[in-house]
């Protein structure tokens, strides 16, 4: 049991894991939008 757990952990330690995501915000959040700190914003 310990050996299999060790091998499992070793496999994920040496395997390069890369994640890529193209994050797109909704159109309501635009470059011209200004948000004030500590102010409630109704959406």
C-alpha positions in Angstrom: 0.0 0.0 0.0 2.7 2.5 0.9 4.8 1.6 -2.2 1.8 2.1 -4.5 1.0 5.5 -2.8 4.6 6.5 -3.2 4.8 5.5 -6.8 1.5 7.4 -7.5 2.8 10.5 -5.8 6.1 10.2 -7.6 4.4 9.8 -11.0 2.5 13.1 -10.5 5.6 14.8 -9.1 7.7 14.1 -12.2 4.9 14.5 -14.8 4.7 18.0 -16.1 1.2 19.2 -15.7 0.2 22.3 -17.7 -3.2 23.9 -17.8 -4.2 26.5 -20.2 -7.5 28.4 -20.2 -8.7 31.3 -22.3 -10.6 33.4 -19.8 -13.2 35.7 -21.3 -15.2 38.1 -19.1 -18.8 38.9 -19.9 -19.3 42.1 -22.0 -20.7 43.9 -19.0 -17.1 44.1 -17.7 -15.3 46.3 -20.2 -12.1 48.3 -20.3 -14.0 51.5 -19.7 -15.6 50.4 -16.5 -14.5 51.9 -13.2 -15.2 50.1 -9.9 -14.9 51.9 -6.6 -13.2 50.2 -3.6 -15.5 49.1 -0.8 -18.6 50.1 -2.7 -21.4 47.6 -3.4 -22.0 47.1 -7.1 -25.3 45.7 -8.2 -25.1 43.4 -11.2 
